[in-house]
């Protein structure tokens, strides 16, 4: 039987011209390094952020609407520290009930896309 064995990356949308805001949030606040997009895709705009075990790609969508329900859940090693840093930067953090013993919260990226953060 053929089966799914993992997720290679998560793709989120952003509006045209949002690369600087994406870098400020995903690299500056979440700590995900930006990696170069392949040349064939770079002309389309957007940004790729990748670290060990996580890949978040943002692509430009001309008729952009944020994902307010669908979302990636990113594991962090210090949720309290991440919440403090995000709050200090003016990012609204919405706490939620733990699931399976994991503390978690929700934030929105600069474009309104929902992001779940969970204590790994």
MMTF fields as JSON, N, C-alpha, C and O atoms, coordinates in Angstrom:
{
  "mmtfVersion": "1.0.0",
  "mmtfProducer": "UNKNOWN",
  "numBonds": 479,
  "numAtoms": 480,
  "numGroups": 120,
  "numChains": 1,
  "numModels": 1,
  "chainsPerModel": [1],
  "groupsPerChain": [120],
  "chainIdList": ["A"],
  "bondAtomList": [4, 2, 8, 6, 12, 10, 16, 14, 20, 18, 24, 22, 28, 26, 32, 30, 36, 34, 40, 38, 44, 42, 48, 46, 52, 50, 56, 54, 60, 58, 64, 62, 68, 66, 72, 70, 76, 74, 80, 78, 84, 82, 88, 86, 92, 90, 96, 94, 100, 98, 104, 102, 108, 106, 112, 110, 116, 114, 120, 118, 124, 122, 128, 126, 132, 130, 136, 134, 140, 138, 144, 142, 148, 146, 152, 150, 156, 154, 160, 158, 164, 162, 168, 166, 172, 170, 176, 174, 180, 178, 184, 182, 188, 186, 192, 190, 196, 194, 200, 198, 204, 202, 208, 206, 212, 210, 216, 214, 220, 218, 224, 222, 228, 226, 232, 230, 236, 234, 240, 238, 244, 242, 248, 246, 252, 250, 256, 254, 260, 258, 264, 262, 268, 266, 272, 270, 276, 274, 280, 278, 284, 282, 288, 286, 292, 290, 296, 294, 300, 298, 304, 302, 308, 306, 312, 310, 316, 314, 320, 318, 324, 322, 328, 326, 332, 330, 336, 334, 340, 338, 344, 342, 348, 346, 352, 350, 356, 354, 360, 358, 364, 362, 368, 366, 372, 370, 376, 374, 380, 378, 384, 382, 388, 386, 392, 390, 396, 394, 400, 398, 404, 402, 408, 406, 412, 410, 416, 414, 420, 418, 424, 422, 428, 426, 432, 430, 436, 434, 440, 438, 444, 442, 448, 446, 452, 450, 456, 454, 460, 458, 464, 462, 468, 466, 472, 470, 476, 474],
  "bondOrderList": [1, 1, 1, 1, 1, 1, 1, 1, 1, 1, 1, 1, 1, 1, 1, 1, 1, 1, 1, 1, 1, 1, 1, 1, 1, 1, 1, 1, 1, 1, 1, 1, 1, 1, 1, 1, 1, 1, 1, 1, 1, 1, 1, 1, 1, 1, 1, 1, 1, 1, 1, 1, 1, 1, 1, 1, 1, 1, 1, 1, 1, 1, 1, 1, 1, 1, 1, 1, 1, 1, 1, 1, 1, 1, 1, 1, 1, 1, 1, 1, 1, 1, 1, 1, 1, 1, 1, 1, 1, 1, 1, 1, 1, 1, 1, 1, 1, 1, 1, 1, 1, 1, 1, 1, 1, 1, 1, 1, 1, 1, 1, 1, 1, 1, 1, 1, 1, 1, 1],
  "groupList": [{"groupName": "UNK", "atomNameList": ["N", "CA", "C", "O"], "elementList": ["N", "C", "C", "O"], "formalChargeList": [0, 0, 0, 0], "bondAtomList": [1, 0, 2, 1, 3, 2], "bondOrderList": [1, 1, 2], "singleLetterCode": "X", "chemCompType": "L-PEPTIDE LINKING"}],
  "groupTypeList": [0, 0, 0, 0, 0, 0, 0, 0, 0, 0, 0, 0, 0, 0, 0, 0, 0, 0, 0, 0, 0, 0, 0, 0, 0, 0, 0, 0, 0, 0, 0, 0, 0, 0, 0, 0, 0, 0, 0, 0, 0, 0, 0, 0, 0, 0, 0, 0, 0, 0, 0, 0, 0, 0, 0, 0, 0, 0, 0, 0, 0, 0, 0, 0, 0, 0, 0, 0, 0, 0, 0, 0, 0, 0, 0, 0, 0, 0, 0, 0, 0, 0, 0, 0, 0, 0, 0, 0, 0, 0, 0, 0, 0, 0, 0, 0, 0, 0, 0, 0, 0, 0, 0, 0, 0, 0, 0, 0, 0, 0, 0, 0, 0, 0, 0, 0, 0, 0, 0, 0],
  "groupIdList": [1, 2, 3, 4, 5, 6, 7, 8, 9, 10, 11, 12, 13, 14, 15, 16, 17, 18, 19, 20, 21, 22, 23, 24, 25, 26, 27, 28, 29, 30, 31, 32, 33, 34, 35, 36, 37, 38, 39, 40, 41, 42, 43, 44, 45, 46, 47, 48, 49, 50, 51, 52, 53, 54, 55, 56, 57, 58, 59, 60, 61, 62, 63, 64, 65, 66, 67, 68, 69, 70, 71, 72, 73, 74, 75, 76, 77, 78, 79, 80, 81, 82, 83, 84, 85, 86, 87, 88, 89, 90, 91, 92, 93, 94, 95, 96, 97, 98, 99, 100, 101, 102, 103, 104, 105, 106, 107, 108, 109, 110, 111, 112, 113, 114, 115, 116, 117, 118, 119, 120],
  "secStructList": [7, 7, 7, 7, 7, 7, 7, 7, 7, 3, 3, 3, 3, 3, 7, 6, 6, 7, 2, 2, 2, 2, 0, 0, 0, 0, 0, 0, 0, 6, 7, 7, 7, 3, 3, 7, 7, 7, 2, 2, 2, 2, 6, 6, 7, 7, 3, 3, 3, 3, 3, 6, 6, 3, 3, 3, 3, 3, 3, 3, 7, 6, 6, 7, 7, 7, 7, 1, 1, 7, 7, 3, 3, 3, 3, 3, 1, 7, 2, 2, 2, 2, 2, 2, 2, 2, 2, 2, 6, 6, 7, 7, 7, 3, 3, 3, 3, 3, 3, 6, 6, 3, 3, 3, 3, 3, 3, 3, 7, 6, 6, 7, 7, 3, 3, 3, 3, 3, 3, 7],
  "xCoordList": [0.836, 0.0, 0.891, 1.849, 0.581, 1.279, 0.725, -0.483, 1.624, 1.142, 1.952, 3.061, 1.379, 2.066, 3.086, 2.781, 4.296, 5.342, 5.796, 6.625, 5.271, 5.658, 5.146, 4.516, 5.427, 5.108, 6.43, 7.272, 6.616, 7.864, 7.926, 8.961, 6.808, 6.736, 5.283, 4.385, 5.063, 3.744, 3.816, 4.751, 2.84, 2.784, 1.684, 0.546, 2.028, 1.067, 1.107, 2.1, 0.028, -0.024, 0.254, 0.069, 0.705, 0.913, 0.605, 0.609, 0.336, 0.059, 1.338, 2.429, 1.22, 2.394, 3.116, 2.479, 4.454, 5.256, 5.424, 5.934, 5.009, 5.064, 6.335, 6.395, 7.343, 8.554, 9.241, 9.654, 9.369, 10.053, 9.292, 9.904, 7.978, 7.169, 7.282, 7.333, 7.32, 7.475, 8.81, 8.87, 9.871, 11.2, 11.222, 11.796, 10.61, 10.573, 9.868, 10.284, 8.811, 8.048, 8.683, 9.015, 8.853, 9.296, 10.752, 11.088, 11.627, 13.029, 13.234, 13.787, 12.789, 13.035, 12.388, 13.01, 11.142, 10.43, 10.403, 10.634, 10.124, 10.043, 11.394, 11.535, 12.391, 13.735, 13.963, 14.92, 13.11, 13.294, 14.178, 13.806, 15.323, 16.186, 15.541, 14.852, 15.786, 15.321, 16.318, 17.528, 15.812, 16.656, 16.283, 15.137, 17.231, 16.921, 15.909, 15.958, 15.008, 14.085, 14.835, 15.757, 14.464, 15.073, 14.865, 13.811, 15.856, 15.755, 14.466, 13.908, 13.991, 12.77, 11.562, 10.594, 11.591, 10.475, 10.708, 9.748, 11.952, 12.283, 11.604, 11.231, 11.444, 10.833, 9.37, 8.805, 8.763, 7.354, 7.171, 6.042, 8.272, 8.179, 7.965, 7.951, 7.8, 7.606, 8.913, 9.971, 8.839, 9.999, 9.865, 8.758, 11.0, 11.043, 11.831, 12.907, 11.285, 11.929, 12.058, 11.076, 13.267, 13.487, 14.492, 15.474, 14.23, 15.137, 14.997, 14.175, 15.776, 15.728, 14.299, 13.743, 13.724, 12.401, 11.221, 10.08, 11.443, 10.309, 10.631, 11.716, 9.659, 9.777, 8.45, 7.402, 8.519, 7.352, 7.672, 8.606, 6.894, 7.081, 5.922, 4.764, 6.232, 5.199, 5.234, 6.268, 4.089, 3.972, 3.041, 2.088, 3.32, 2.52, 1.224, 1.217, 0.132, -1.18, -1.821, -2.083, -2.072, -2.58, -3.901, -4.095, -4.799, -6.104, -6.038, -6.836, -5.079, -4.772, -5.916, -6.543, -6.159, -7.026, -6.333, -5.909, -6.201, -5.485, -6.231, -7.46, -5.455, -6.021, -6.29, -5.358, -7.57, -7.912, -8.339, -8.449, -8.579, -8.906, -7.828, -7.234, -7.577, -6.509, -5.195, -4.996, -4.293, -3.043, -2.012, -2.358, -0.725, 0.308, 0.44, 0.174, 0.846, 1.169, 2.676, 3.199, 3.365, 4.821, 5.219, 4.701, 6.137, 6.637, 7.765, 8.667, 7.711, 8.763, 9.306, 8.6, 10.564, 11.166, 10.939, 11.172, 10.485, 10.221, 9.031, 9.204, 7.833, 6.633, 6.502, 6.141, 6.787, 6.69, 7.645, 7.271, 8.865, 9.823, 9.375, 9.545, 8.802, 8.312, 7.157, 7.09, 6.246, 5.113, 5.613, 5.108, 6.595, 7.145, 7.747, 7.524, 8.508, 9.136, 8.089, 8.199, 7.083, 6.032, 5.226, 4.93, 4.873, 4.111, 4.911, 4.362, 6.212, 7.072, 7.134, 7.321, 6.979, 7.012, 5.636, 5.484, 4.639, 3.309, 2.426, 1.379, 2.826, 2.019, 0.993, 1.346, -0.266, -1.323, -1.197, -1.098, -1.2, -1.099, -2.414, -2.869, -3.016, -4.286, -4.027, -3.793, -4.064, -3.835, -4.986, -6.104, -4.698, -5.733, -5.454, -4.382, -6.432, -6.309, -5.23, -5.086, -4.465, -3.478, -4.165, -5.311, -3.447, -3.91, -2.847, -1.666, -3.281, -2.369, -1.146, -0.022, -1.385, -0.32, 0.585, 1.577, 0.268, 1.096, 0.448, -0.69, 1.198, 0.738, 0.743, 1.575, -0.193, -0.265, -0.953, -1.634, -0.758, -1.399, -1.481, -0.934, -2.177, -2.3, -1.821, -2.013, -1.203, -0.808, -1.175, -1.509, -1.107, -1.292, 0.0, 0.647, 0.367, 1.536, 1.147, -0.009, 2.053, 1.723, 0.59, 0.063, 0.217, -0.813, -2.149, -3.122, -2.205, -3.434, -3.559, -4.586, -2.535, -2.565, -2.436, -1.593, -3.258, -3.25, -2.061, -1.806, -1.347, -0.216, -0.41, -0.598, -0.366, -0.425, 1.01, 1.834, 1.291, 2.595, 2.356, 1.492, 3.121, 2.958, 4.29, 5.331, 4.25, 5.468, 5.807, 4.999, 7.025, 7.459, 7.655, 8.022],
  "yCoordList": [-1.177, 0.0, 1.253, 1.334, 2.201, 3.483, 4.352, 4.371, 5.086, 5.92, 7.212, 7.306, 8.186, 9.452, 9.199, 8.51, 9.748, 9.52, 10.805, 10.748, 11.949, 13.192, 14.389, 14.255, 15.566, 16.822, 17.475, 17.697, 17.781, 18.379, 19.859, 20.344, 20.581, 21.987, 22.403, 21.7, 23.557, 24.176, 25.453, 26.24, 25.66, 26.861, 27.768, 27.335, 29.02, 30.053, 31.138, 31.288, 31.89, 32.975, 34.309, 34.477, 35.249, 36.616, 37.546, 37.118, 38.827, 39.759, 40.178, 40.04, 40.68, 41.179, 42.245, 43.084, 42.205, 43.2, 42.967, 43.839, 41.819, 41.547, 40.886, 40.478, 40.767, 40.033, 40.608, 39.843, 41.916, 42.51, 42.213, 41.882, 42.324, 42.011, 40.529, 40.169, 39.672, 38.234, 37.946, 37.17, 38.559, 38.365, 38.851, 38.192, 39.986, 40.521, 39.592, 39.466, 38.943, 38.043, 36.665, 36.2, 36.007, 34.612, 34.453, 33.501, 35.373, 35.311, 36.133, 35.637, 37.387, 38.285, 37.863, 37.956, 37.399, 37.029, 35.53, 35.095, 34.735, 33.282, 32.594, 31.453, 33.262, 32.692, 31.674, 30.903, 31.653, 30.732, 31.407, 32.456, 30.834, 31.436, 31.394, 30.439, 32.449, 32.455, 31.691, 31.803, 30.918, 30.213, 30.713, 31.1, 30.71, 31.182, 30.264, 29.04, 30.887, 30.115, 29.68, 30.372, 28.56, 28.171, 29.287, 29.924, 29.529, 30.632, 30.622, 31.683, 29.46, 29.386, 29.906, 30.35, 29.864, 30.344, 31.74, 32.421, 32.173, 33.449, 34.638, 35.602, 34.578, 35.694, 35.903, 36.968, 34.895, 35.001, 35.766, 36.083, 36.071, 36.725, 35.702, 34.498, 36.176, 35.288, 34.995, 35.479, 34.202, 33.867, 32.442, 31.943, 31.795, 30.48, 30.576, 31.171, 29.983, 29.959, 28.509, 27.767, 28.103, 26.698, 26.542, 27.279, 25.579, 25.169, 23.659, 23.055, 23.057, 21.609, 21.157, 21.523, 20.374, 19.795, 20.685, 20.26, 21.909, 22.783, 23.627, 24.194, 23.692, 24.51, 25.242, 24.62, 26.567, 27.4, 28.249, 29.051, 28.066, 28.809, 29.781, 29.405, 31.028, 32.023, 32.392, 32.792, 32.251, 32.583, 33.758, 33.942, 34.555, 35.732, 35.313, 34.514, 35.873, 35.623, 36.977, 37.755, 37.261, 38.571, 38.898, 40.026, 37.941, 38.132, 37.562, 36.702, 38.05, 37.484, 37.646, 38.699, 36.553, 36.552, 35.681, 34.573, 36.143, 35.36, 34.085, 34.022, 33.073, 31.83, 32.058, 32.115, 32.19, 32.511, 31.298, 31.386, 30.183, 28.942, 27.893, 27.357, 27.601, 26.661, 27.26, 28.471, 26.428, 26.965, 25.867, 24.695, 26.261, 25.32, 25.416, 26.465, 24.33, 24.318, 24.118, 23.079, 25.116, 25.074, 24.735, 25.322, 23.791, 23.407, 24.345, 24.626, 24.825, 25.681, 25.047, 24.302, 25.344, 24.74, 25.559, 25.062, 26.813, 27.672, 28.562, 29.699, 28.047, 28.781, 30.076, 31.11, 30.034, 31.25, 32.327, 33.497, 31.944, 32.893, 33.44, 34.629, 32.587, 33.024, 33.999, 35.021, 33.684, 34.573, 35.933, 36.967, 35.943, 37.204, 38.03, 39.238, 37.396, 38.112, 38.649, 39.785, 37.849, 38.287, 39.434, 40.412, 39.314, 40.36, 41.663, 42.737, 41.568, 42.761, 43.434, 44.648, 42.653, 43.187, 43.678, 44.129, 43.587, 44.065, 43.063, 43.432, 41.795, 40.755, 40.249, 39.891, 40.223, 39.711, 38.196, 37.497, 37.697, 36.263, 35.816, 36.393, 34.784, 34.26, 32.894, 31.93, 32.786, 31.489, 30.536, 30.962, 29.257, 28.238, 27.107, 27.028, 26.242, 25.111, 24.149, 23.945, 23.552, 22.543, 21.362, 21.026, 20.757, 19.533, 18.47, 18.691, 17.314, 16.193, 16.642, 16.223, 17.503, 17.951, 19.029, 19.4, 19.529, 20.563, 21.937, 22.153, 22.864, 24.245, 24.819, 24.445, 25.735, 26.283, 27.637, 28.02, 28.344, 29.633, 29.872, 29.117, 30.94, 31.33, 32.763, 33.607, 33.026, 34.37, 34.506, 33.527, 35.722, 35.957, 36.536, 37.365, 36.091, 36.685, 38.085, 38.471, 38.853, 40.231, 40.343, 41.432, 39.229, 39.236, 38.702, 38.665, 38.288, 37.752, 36.246, 35.702, 35.55, 34.085, 33.578, 34.057, 32.627, 32.047, 31.08, 30.248, 31.212, 30.344, 29.82, 30.601, 28.519, 27.923, 27.657, 27.15, 28.001, 27.717, 26.762, 27.003, 25.675, 24.649, 24.361, 24.348, 24.133, 23.727, 22.315, 21.397, 22.148, 20.853, 19.881, 18.734],
  "zCoordList": [0.0, 0.0, 0.0, 0.769, -0.84, -0.888, 0.228, 0.464, 0.93, 2.026, 2.107, 1.582, 2.768, 3.024, 4.126, 5.1, 3.989, 4.991, 5.69, 6.598, 5.286, 5.944, 5.177, 4.128, 5.718, 5.043, 4.684, 5.554, 3.421, 2.952, 3.32, 3.777, 3.119, 3.508, 3.609, 3.146, 4.222, 4.28, 3.461, 3.612, 2.601, 1.772, 2.309, 2.487, 2.565, 2.934, 1.873, 1.161, 1.772, 0.799, 1.478, 2.683, 0.656, 1.107, -0.055, -1.209, 0.239, -0.855, -1.573, -1.019, -2.779, -3.491, -2.666, -2.029, -2.683, -1.988, -0.498, 0.206, -0.005, 1.428, 1.922, 3.082, 1.092, 1.474, 2.721, 3.593, 2.825, 3.984, 5.271, 6.286, 5.242, 6.423, 6.772, 7.948, 5.756, 5.995, 6.665, 7.619, 6.179, 6.779, 8.222, 9.089, 8.485, 9.838, 10.806, 11.958, 10.359, 11.223, 11.308, 12.399, 10.165, 10.177, 10.596, 11.301, 10.171, 10.601, 11.869, 12.851, 11.85, 12.968, 14.267, 15.326, 14.208, 15.43, 15.693, 16.821, 14.664, 14.878, 14.779, 15.22, 14.212, 14.156, 13.054, 13.121, 12.044, 10.916, 9.863, 9.336, 9.55, 8.537, 7.146, 6.787, 6.384, 5.005, 4.145, 4.34, 3.199, 2.235, 0.845, 0.617, -0.083, -1.437, -2.129, -2.002, -2.849, -3.683, -4.939, -5.373, -5.524, -6.797, -7.824, -7.836, -8.685, -9.657, -10.468, -10.746, -10.847, -11.658, -10.889, -11.507, -9.554, -8.728, -8.156, -7.796, -8.066, -7.422, -8.101, -7.432, -9.395, -10.122, -9.742, -9.995, -9.139, -8.744, -7.441, -7.066, -6.742, -5.441, -4.34, -4.596, -3.133, -1.999, -1.293, -1.697, -0.243, 0.585, 1.087, 1.294, 1.28, 1.902, 3.197, 3.238, 4.259, 5.568, 6.001, 6.004, 6.365, 6.683, 7.813, 7.9, 8.667, 9.733, 9.854, 9.165, 10.707, 10.874, 11.193, 12.228, 10.313, 10.552, 10.224, 10.407, 9.746, 9.423, 8.191, 8.068, 7.287, 6.087, 5.883, 5.709, 5.907, 5.651, 4.429, 4.443, 3.38, 2.141, 1.994, 2.176, 1.665, 1.412, -0.058, -0.593, -0.699, -2.108, -2.303, -1.545, -3.322, -3.622, -4.301, -5.238, -3.805, -4.379, -4.679, -3.762, -5.95, -6.355, -5.662, -5.208, -5.575, -4.936, -3.514, -3.143, -2.731, -1.427, -0.425, -0.321, 0.308, 1.484, 2.517, 2.187, 3.76, 4.768, 5.144, 5.095, 5.521, 6.047, 7.53, 8.333, 7.893, 9.268, 10.075, 11.298, 9.432, 10.136, 9.87, 10.806, 8.589, 8.242, 8.702, 8.598, 9.21, 9.755, 9.955, 10.107, 9.952, 10.396, 11.913, 12.499, 12.536, 13.964, 14.056, 13.652, 14.588, 14.691, 16.119, 17.068, 16.271, 17.584, 17.998, 17.209, 19.231, 19.775, 21.045, 21.724, 21.367, 22.562, 23.82, 24.922, 23.684, 24.837, 24.501, 24.063, 24.705, 24.328, 25.126, 24.564, 26.414, 27.23, 26.712, 26.631, 26.364, 25.816, 24.478, 24.206, 23.635, 22.331, 22.511, 21.827, 23.435, 23.699, 24.185, 23.749, 25.079, 25.584, 24.459, 24.393, 23.573, 22.461, 21.489, 21.026, 21.181, 20.264, 20.86, 20.174, 22.134, 22.816, 22.846, 22.596, 23.153, 23.179, 21.811, 21.725, 20.743, 19.383, 18.919, 17.784, 19.803, 19.458, 18.753, 18.221, 18.735, 18.1, 19.115, 20.239, 18.713, 19.58, 19.686, 18.677, 20.921, 21.183, 21.813, 22.801, 21.231, 21.734, 22.349, 21.62, 23.695, 24.324, 24.027, 23.736, 24.103, 23.925, 24.895, 25.496, 25.035, 25.948, 25.459, 24.254, 26.387, 25.968, 25.279, 25.577, 24.37, 23.707, 23.922, 23.655, 24.408, 24.662, 25.46, 25.185, 26.454, 27.329, 26.748, 27.375, 25.587, 24.949, 25.102, 24.684, 25.712, 25.784, 24.378, 23.551, 24.103, 22.754, 22.743, 23.694, 21.649, 21.425, 19.921, 19.117, 19.572, 18.173, 17.993, 18.868, 16.862, 16.45, 14.969, 14.302, 14.484, 13.052, 12.499, 13.138, 11.306, 10.653, 10.176, 10.345, 9.594, 9.203, 8.187, 7.96, 7.579, 6.543, 7.043, 6.29, 8.308, 8.878, 8.819, 9.224, 8.324, 8.321, 9.757, 10.516, 10.116, 11.458, 11.608, 10.738, 12.728, 13.042, 14.462, 15.394, 14.625, 15.963, 16.424, 15.662, 17.663, 18.278, 19.432, 20.276, 19.471, 20.507, 21.162, 20.505, 22.46, 23.17, 22.716, 22.857, 22.162, 21.648, 22.735, 22.478]
}
